[in-house]
Amino acid sequence: MVQSTRAAALALAVATMTGMAAHAGDLTIFTDTSDPAPKQAFQTLIDDFQKANPDVHVKWTVFDHEGYKTAIRNFLTADAPDLANWYAGNRMAPFVKAGQFMDVSDVWDQNGLKTSLKSALPSMTIDGKQWGIPYTYYQWGIYYNKDVFKKFGVDIPKTWDDFIAACAKFKAGGVDCTTTGTKAFWPAGGWFDYMDLRTNGYQFHMDLTNGKIAWTDPRVKKVFDEWAKLLKPGYLTANSAAIDWQDALPNLVQGKAATYLMGNFAVAPLKAAGMTNDTLGFFPFPEITPGIGRAEDAPTDTMHIPAKAKNPTDAKKFLAFLASADEQTKINDILGQLPVNNQSKVGSDPFLQQGFTMLSTADGLAQFFDRDAPAEMAKIGMEGFQEFMAHPDRVDEILKRLEAARKRIYQQG
């Protein structure tokens, strides 16, 4: 009777294990990579993973961008997939704090990712743990007209004071020092990000966008004081609040402006308008406070394991595969963006090469103001930045308005 019971128990255990093994072979992935290049990149990634792991059967579901924003909040609490893509920094924080993303620090530790993905480590870390894998990003920085710089005898500025001094030269010659179009608000967010990152550093910026610092804090006021050095003398294109970012591109192309703070997606339309590698240049945003670590705006796409994933073992295999230098090289070549792995390779495009070096050696990566701050705060904040860029004398009332919004939105005193 005892032997029979033991045999039955063993049979049940084997059956259970067999069932688990069969179940473990299915890996479900949800993404919002519906545009052609991201879709192709993920298809390549999944095909490569399945070749390397023939015992794993990947089931991939693609959502459109807007639909995914709602879907992820539903499926993380209900029938979760094994993997889902999202974004780094404060955009992933609500899911981490709600216990909906799995801690994957072991994937980082076992694969040496704190070295190879070093620049993204701060934006993937909450409470000392890592919560996903970054796989692509692109740089922001200052694009400039080389002919204009040469005409005025201006070298690439290393510091903010150097930049402002160059602005004075350009203005004296009838050229805008910098151009932009803030009709859609978000380019003003890029300007604020860099002014704050260079004045106060990465952690301060994250705390500010996370509602932990008052907008009336003297350190925030210092950001706007530095920014005013550009705005009050009229070094920015005068009608920037009335135009979109694309409308400002001809100013740089035609030499009516010397510089443009923008993401790398601006290179293609600038070249389509007639600029070449001989006339278009790029440099990192200059230093403002000496000794502050150099952080960059680099919106980063990430992959996560939901806390309710049914197959975390294979999901972690997939994350490690996605983090590898070779795979990040391959998918980012399709995306036309940059691999986060600093051992990856990029093509011959000089702007991607410069961006790769700049981001791989950064001390931290911000995700852009409208990703790092909650949606309502981002809207109010960027409206305030746009207003400040047009009317820098209104700084005190703008900061009071942003502080009132902070207290209401974050419910912090």
C-alpha positions as a printed NumPy array, in Angstrom:
array([[  0.   ,   0.   ,   0.   ],
       [  2.883,   2.349,   0.879],
       [  4.695,   1.473,  -2.36 ],
       [  1.503,   2.086,  -4.315],
       [  1.054,   5.48 ,  -2.647],
       [  4.654,   6.435,  -3.34 ],
       [  4.333,   5.358,  -6.958],
       [  1.17 ,   7.405,  -7.349],
       [  2.844,  10.412,  -5.764],
       [  5.863,  10.017,  -8.057],
       [  3.633,   9.714, -11.104],
       [  1.768,  12.84 , -10.06 ],
       [  5.041,  14.737,  -9.572],
       [  6.338,  13.643, -12.99 ],
       [  3.058,  14.604, -14.615],
       [  3.134,  17.968, -12.886],
       [  6.734,  18.598, -13.948],
       [  5.963,  17.537, -17.498],
       [  3.03 ,  19.907, -17.59 ],
       [  5.202,  22.723, -16.233],
       [  7.872,  22.018, -18.825],
       [  5.367,  22.137, -21.636],
       [  3.896,  25.336, -20.263],
       [  7.367,  26.791, -19.765],
       [  7.994,  26.458, -23.496],
       [  5.43 ,  29.142, -24.296],
       [  6.662,  32.724, -23.998],
       [  4.092,  35.476, -24.513],
       [  5.246,  38.97 , -25.495],
       [  3.133,  42.13 , -25.795],
       [  4.585,  45.235, -27.501],
       [  3.436,  48.487, -29.088],
       [  5.995,  48.197, -31.912],
       [  3.435,  48.653, -34.676],
       [  5.412,  51.044, -36.897],
       [  7.341,  49.358, -39.734],
       [ 10.916,  49.656, -38.412],
       [ 10.169,  48.674, -34.785],
       [  7.992,  45.807, -35.997],
       [ 10.767,  44.541, -38.269],
       [ 13.33 ,  44.907, -35.488],
       [ 11.225,  42.875, -33.055],
       [ 10.504,  40.206, -35.645],
       [ 14.264,  39.871, -36.187],
       [ 14.867,  39.747, -32.43 ],
       [ 12.245,  37.07 , -31.866],
       [ 13.446,  34.991, -34.819],
       [ 17.021,  35.13 , -33.51 ],
       [ 15.912,  34.191, -29.999],
       [ 13.92 ,  31.207, -31.221],
       [ 16.88 ,  29.962, -33.279],
       [ 19.031,  30.136, -30.158],
       [ 16.272,  28.609, -27.995],
       [ 14.375,  26.104, -30.176],
       [ 12.545,  24.707, -27.153],
       [ 10.804,  28.049, -26.563],
       [  7.686,  28.973, -28.53 ],
       [  7.185,  32.746, -28.676],
       [  3.664,  34.155, -28.957],
       [  3.924,  37.827, -29.903],
       [  1.04 ,  40.311, -29.877],
       [  1.467,  43.82 , -31.317],
       [ -0.694,  46.759, -30.183],
       [ -0.95 ,  50.234, -31.667],
       [  0.742,  52.97 , -29.616],
       [ -2.306,  54.665, -28.132],
       [ -4.187,  51.449, -27.476],
       [ -1.179,  50.017, -25.638],
       [ -1.161,  52.828, -23.065],
       [ -4.549,  51.633, -21.862],
       [ -3.974,  47.939, -22.501],
       [ -0.849,  47.671, -20.353],
       [ -2.687,  48.983, -17.308],
       [ -5.304,  46.3  , -17.821],
       [ -3.199,  43.271, -18.688],
       [ -0.666,  43.825, -15.892],
       [ -3.456,  43.349, -13.363],
       [ -5.33 ,  40.585, -15.185],
       [ -3.95 ,  38.115, -17.736],
       [ -0.34 ,  39.285, -17.911],
       [  2.079,  38.258, -20.669],
       [  5.599,  37.095, -19.853],
       [  7.188,  40.21 , -21.355],
       [  5.983,  43.718, -22.159],
       [  7.789,  46.742, -23.536],
       [  7.653,  50.181, -21.913],
       [  9.97 ,  53.087, -21.012],
       [ 12.699,  53.812, -18.474],
       [ 12.897,  56.213, -15.537],
       [  9.829,  57.712, -13.943],
       [  7.617,  56.215, -16.668],
       [  8.231,  52.718, -15.256],
       [  8.092,  53.838, -11.608],
       [  4.291,  53.576, -11.121],
       [  4.315,  49.944, -12.293],
       [  7.283,  49.158, -10.055],
       [  5.687,  50.809,  -7.025],
       [  2.412,  48.993,  -7.701],
       [  4.274,  45.666,  -7.699],
       [  3.415,  45.001, -11.355],
       [  6.96 ,  44.675, -12.75 ],
       [  9.325,  41.926, -11.628],
       [ 12.738,  42.613, -10.113],
       [ 15.293,  41.431, -12.7  ],
       [ 18.459,  42.415, -10.842],
       [ 19.668,  38.831, -11.236],
       [ 19.657,  39.206, -15.038],
       [ 21.833,  42.314, -14.684],
       [ 24.209,  40.657, -12.223],
       [ 24.582,  37.363, -14.079],
       [ 25.285,  39.034, -17.431],
       [ 27.561,  41.904, -16.384],
       [ 24.98 ,  44.466, -17.473],
       [ 25.939,  47.053, -14.882],
       [ 29.036,  47.529, -17.019],
       [ 27.686,  47.047, -20.549],
       [ 24.445,  48.964, -19.902],
       [ 26.095,  51.366, -17.459],
       [ 24.675,  54.646, -18.797],
       [ 21.095,  53.394, -18.386],
       [ 21.615,  51.856, -14.95 ],
       [ 20.289,  54.875, -12.981],
       [ 17.137,  55.08 , -15.097],
       [ 16.464,  51.34 , -14.683],
       [ 17.068,  51.3  , -10.912],
       [ 14.493,  51.886,  -8.171],
       [ 15.203,  51.045,  -4.525],
       [ 18.567,  49.619,  -5.54 ],
       [ 17.037,  47.031,  -7.883],
       [ 16.739,  46.794, -11.666],
       [ 13.288,  46.36 , -13.196],
       [ 13.832,  45.815, -16.922],
       [ 16.235,  45.893, -19.842],
       [ 16.86 ,  48.964, -22.045],
       [ 17.398,  48.138, -25.697],
       [ 17.301,  51.343, -27.747],
       [ 17.55 ,  55.099, -27.35 ],
       [ 18.538,  58.204, -29.277],
       [ 20.422,  61.302, -28.323],
       [ 19.431,  64.886, -27.854],
       [ 22.001,  67.644, -28.189],
       [ 22.882,  70.762, -30.104],
       [ 23.003,  70.621, -33.897],
       [ 24.826,  73.509, -35.537],
       [ 25.592,  75.098, -38.872],
       [ 29.338,  74.667, -39.421],
       [ 29.481,  77.461, -41.991],
       [ 27.995,  79.963, -39.534],
       [ 30.426,  78.938, -36.803],
       [ 33.318,  79.309, -39.231],
       [ 32.111,  82.701, -40.469],
       [ 32.051,  84.106, -36.936],
       [ 35.193,  82.338, -35.769],
       [ 33.328,  80.415, -33.061],
       [ 34.612,  77.136, -31.615],
       [ 32.358,  74.465, -30.141],
       [ 31.474,  75.785, -26.669],
       [ 32.357,  73.589, -23.721],
       [ 30.647,  75.704, -21.051],
       [ 27.442,  77.71 , -20.811],
       [ 29.45 ,  80.913, -20.498],
       [ 31.227,  80.003, -23.753],
       [ 27.864,  79.381, -25.406],
       [ 26.433,  82.726, -24.263],
       [ 29.582,  84.522, -25.436],
       [ 29.165,  82.889, -28.859],
       [ 25.513,  83.974, -28.861],
       [ 26.597,  87.599, -28.495],
       [ 28.81 ,  87.251, -31.574],
       [ 26.05 ,  85.72 , -33.634],
       [ 23.516,  88.363, -32.622],
       [ 25.945,  91.161, -33.447],
       [ 26.19 ,  89.661, -36.933],
       [ 22.418,  89.446, -37.398],
       [ 22.114,  85.697, -36.774],
       [ 19.965,  83.988, -34.131],
       [ 22.168,  82.073, -31.733],
       [ 19.619,  79.265, -31.504],
       [ 16.262,  78.388, -32.983],
       [ 13.345,  76.156, -32.068],
       [  9.59 ,  75.864, -32.431],
       [  7.6  ,  75.438, -29.222],
       [  4.054,  75.622, -30.558],
       [  3.61 ,  71.991, -29.485],
       [  5.298,  72.725, -26.101],
       [  7.604,  69.678, -25.952],
       [ 10.718,  71.324, -27.472],
       [ 10.557,  73.744, -24.537],
       [ 10.656,  70.657, -22.31 ],
       [ 13.954,  69.666, -23.907],
       [ 15.412,  73.073, -23.091],
       [ 14.306,  72.861, -19.473],
       [ 15.667,  69.32 , -19.113],
       [ 19.144,  70.339, -20.185],
       [ 19.192,  73.557, -18.201],
       [ 18.264,  71.637, -15.044],
       [ 20.468,  68.6  , -15.712],
       [ 23.491,  70.852, -16.278],
       [ 22.695,  73.165, -13.346],
       [ 21.602,  70.672, -10.67 ],
       [ 22.37 ,  67.176, -11.97 ],
       [ 20.519,  63.965, -12.742],
       [ 19.189,  63.016,  -9.303],
       [ 17.863,  66.506,  -8.621],
       [ 16.083,  66.481, -11.98 ],
       [ 14.518,  63.088, -11.244],
       [ 13.386,  64.264,  -7.812],
       [ 11.909,  67.43 ,  -9.31 ],
       [  9.959,  65.602, -12.021],
       [  8.829,  63.106,  -9.38 ],
       [  7.306,  65.878,  -7.283],
       [  9.822,  65.75 ,  -4.426],
       [ 11.194,  69.294,  -4.88 ],
       [  9.281,  72.563,  -4.875],
       [  9.319,  74.609,  -8.069],
       [  9.927,  77.65 ,  -5.877],
       [ 13.139,  76.109,  -4.494],
       [ 16.127,  78.466,  -5.013],
       [ 17.939,  75.718,  -6.935],
       [ 15.1  ,  75.648,  -9.482],
       [ 15.131,  79.433,  -9.68 ],
       [ 18.856,  79.196, -10.496],
       [ 17.971,  77.125, -13.567],
       [ 15.741,  79.892, -14.877],
       [ 18.323,  82.547, -14.027],
       [ 20.846,  80.746, -16.229],
       [ 18.255,  80.204, -18.95 ],
       [ 17.418,  83.919, -18.914],
       [ 20.985,  84.665, -20.036],
       [ 19.959,  83.201, -23.39 ],
       [ 16.471,  84.678, -23.551],
       [ 16.648,  88.233, -22.241],
       [ 19.259,  89.434, -24.783],
       [ 17.157,  87.971, -27.618],
       [ 19.459,  85.144, -28.666],
       [ 16.525,  82.833, -29.471],
       [ 14.439,  83.049, -32.644],
       [ 11.771,  85.611, -31.804],
       [  8.643,  83.796, -33.01 ],
       [  9.473,  80.352, -31.624],
       [  6.21 ,  79.985, -29.674],
       [  4.197,  80.409, -32.879],
       [  5.898,  77.685, -34.947],
       [  6.349,  73.919, -34.803],
       [  9.767,  72.317, -34.53 ],
       [  9.871,  71.475, -38.251],
       [  9.202,  75.137, -39.123],
       [ 12.405,  76.139, -37.34 ],
       [ 14.622,  73.791, -39.374],
       [ 15.043,  76.201, -42.337],
       [ 16.546,  78.765, -39.946],
       [ 19.464,  76.413, -39.336],
       [ 19.675,  75.244, -42.955],
       [ 19.763,  78.807, -44.33 ],
       [ 22.211,  80.109, -41.733],
       [ 19.631,  82.394, -40.113],
       [ 20.354,  80.556, -36.856],
       [ 23.58 ,  78.977, -35.641],
       [ 22.274,  76.147, -33.427],
       [ 19.242,  73.986, -32.668],
       [ 18.681,  71.872, -29.526],
       [ 16.798,  68.808, -30.757],
       [ 16.703,  65.015, -30.925],
       [ 18.595,  63.048, -33.553],
       [ 15.394,  62.55 , -35.549],
       [ 16.01 ,  66.091, -36.867],
       [ 19.033,  64.981, -38.914],
       [ 17.032,  63.352, -41.719],
       [ 14.831,  66.418, -42.447],
       [ 17.844,  68.74 , -42.123],
       [ 19.678,  66.704, -44.747],
       [ 16.577,  66.501, -46.911],
       [ 16.542,  70.309, -46.826],
       [ 20.086,  70.486, -48.139],
       [ 22.509,  70.138, -45.238],
       [ 25.315,  67.592, -45.426],
       [ 27.894,  66.165, -43.039],
       [ 30.146,  69.021, -44.183],
       [ 27.7  ,  71.718, -43.082],
       [ 25.835,  70.08 , -40.173],
       [ 27.569,  69.419, -36.88 ],
       [ 26.658,  68.219, -33.39 ],
       [ 27.915,  68.79 , -29.854],
       [ 26.705,  67.921, -26.322],
       [ 24.877,  70.566, -24.302],
       [ 27.556,  72.655, -22.535],
       [ 28.482,  72.424, -18.863],
       [ 26.784,  74.911, -16.521],
       [ 27.766,  73.898, -12.973],
       [ 31.361,  72.596, -12.819],
       [ 31.647,  69.087, -11.415],
       [ 28.047,  68.064, -12.123],
       [ 27.957,  64.644, -13.79 ],
       [ 26.994,  64.786, -17.457],
       [ 23.469,  63.414, -17.876],
       [ 21.674,  63.409, -21.205],
       [ 18.128,  63.33 , -22.509],
       [ 17.869,  59.948, -24.189],
       [ 14.331,  58.546, -24.394],
       [ 14.854,  54.834, -23.76 ],
       [ 12.659,  51.898, -24.772],
       [ 12.669,  48.975, -22.367],
       [ 11.415,  45.43 , -21.867],
       [  9.95 ,  44.17 , -18.584],
       [  8.639,  40.982, -16.985],
       [  5.2  ,  41.517, -15.436],
       [  4.948,  40.34 , -11.845],
       [  2.172,  37.926, -12.89 ],
       [  4.166,  36.395, -15.768],
       [  3.59 ,  32.652, -16.122],
       [  7.035,  31.871, -17.557],
       [  9.619,  34.114, -15.869],
       [ 12.434,  31.633, -16.492],
       [ 12.311,  31.937, -20.281],
       [ 11.415,  35.616, -19.978],
       [ 14.726,  36.219, -18.198],
       [ 16.52 ,  34.301, -20.962],
       [ 14.887,  36.662, -23.451],
       [ 15.968,  39.743, -21.472],
       [ 19.568,  38.528, -21.366],
       [ 19.428,  37.879, -25.119],
       [ 17.972,  41.337, -25.743],
       [ 20.726,  42.926, -23.648],
       [ 23.543,  41.34 , -25.664],
       [ 25.85 ,  43.529, -27.723],
       [ 25.296,  41.65 , -30.99 ],
       [ 21.506,  41.665, -30.784],
       [ 21.353,  45.337, -29.844],
       [ 23.643,  46.122, -32.774],
       [ 21.345,  44.244, -35.157],
       [ 17.978,  45.633, -34.036],
       [ 19.202,  49.22 , -33.75 ],
       [ 20.581,  49.063, -37.266],
       [ 16.993,  48.383, -38.331],
       [ 15.583,  51.054, -36.011],
       [ 18.104,  53.686, -37.092],
       [ 18.725,  54.403, -33.41 ],
       [ 21.399,  53.639, -30.839],
       [ 22.123,  50.455, -28.888],
       [ 22.329,  50.907, -25.125],
       [ 24.988,  48.198, -24.783],
       [ 28.315,  50.031, -24.912],
       [ 29.971,  47.007, -26.528],
       [ 27.637,  47.17 , -29.515],
       [ 28.561,  48.692, -32.875],
       [ 26.992,  51.484, -34.881],
       [ 27.225,  52.245, -38.566],
       [ 29.212,  54.964, -40.294],
       [ 26.68 ,  57.765, -39.731],
       [ 28.681,  60.433, -37.829],
       [ 25.705,  61.601, -35.764],
       [ 24.913,  58.081, -34.576],
       [ 28.601,  57.566, -33.817],
       [ 28.794,  60.772, -31.784],
       [ 25.539,  59.972, -30.041],
       [ 26.68 ,  56.446, -29.184],
       [ 29.888,  57.709, -27.605],
       [ 28.099,  60.511, -25.764],
       [ 25.319,  58.344, -24.337],
       [ 27.529,  55.343, -23.551],
       [ 29.707,  57.555, -21.341],
       [ 26.883,  59.543, -19.706],
       [ 26.429,  59.545, -15.93 ],
       [ 22.655,  59.262, -16.262],
       [ 19.859,  59.32 , -18.816],
       [ 16.712,  61.387, -18.455],
       [ 13.681,  60.296, -20.449],
       [ 12.46 ,  63.761, -21.52 ],
       [ 10.166,  65.939, -19.433],
       [  6.87 ,  64.544, -20.735],
       [  7.999,  61.02 , -19.874],
       [  9.67 ,  61.768, -16.551],
       [  6.772,  63.824, -15.167],
       [  3.133,  62.663, -14.907],
       [  1.02 ,  63.699, -17.883],
       [ -0.81 ,  66.54 , -16.153],
       [  2.366,  67.987, -14.611],
       [  4.191,  67.614, -17.921],
       [  1.53 ,  69.624, -19.75 ],
       [  1.428,  72.404, -17.172],
       [  5.204,  72.449, -16.91 ],
       [  5.854,  72.653, -20.641],
       [  3.257,  75.377, -21.042],
       [  5.167,  77.297, -18.384],
       [  8.505,  76.704, -20.12 ],
       [  7.094,  77.948, -23.417],
       [  5.768,  81.064, -21.697],
       [  9.113,  81.678, -19.983],
       [ 10.998,  81.385, -23.278],
       [  8.801,  84.155, -24.688],
       [  8.472,  86.2  , -21.481],
       [ 11.371,  85.508, -19.093],
       [ 10.265,  88.372, -16.853],
       [  7.247,  86.263, -15.787],
       [  9.418,  83.671, -14.059],
       [  8.099,  84.188, -10.521],
       [  4.432,  83.791, -11.415],
       [  5.233,  80.802, -13.644],
       [  7.107,  79.021, -10.844],
       [  4.317,  79.751,  -8.358],
       [  1.834,  78.247, -10.809],
       [  3.986,  75.139, -11.29 ],
       [  4.389,  74.765,  -7.536],
       [  0.625,  74.957,  -7.012],
       [  0.237,  72.235,  -9.641],
       [  2.897,  70.1  ,  -7.964],
       [  1.134,  70.238,  -4.602],
       [ -2.166,  69.287,  -6.176],
       [ -0.917,  66.574,  -8.559],
       [  1.54 ,  64.856,  -6.221],
       [ -0.389,  65.78 ,  -3.068],
       [  2.847,  66.746,  -1.397],
       [  3.428,  69.818,   0.726]])
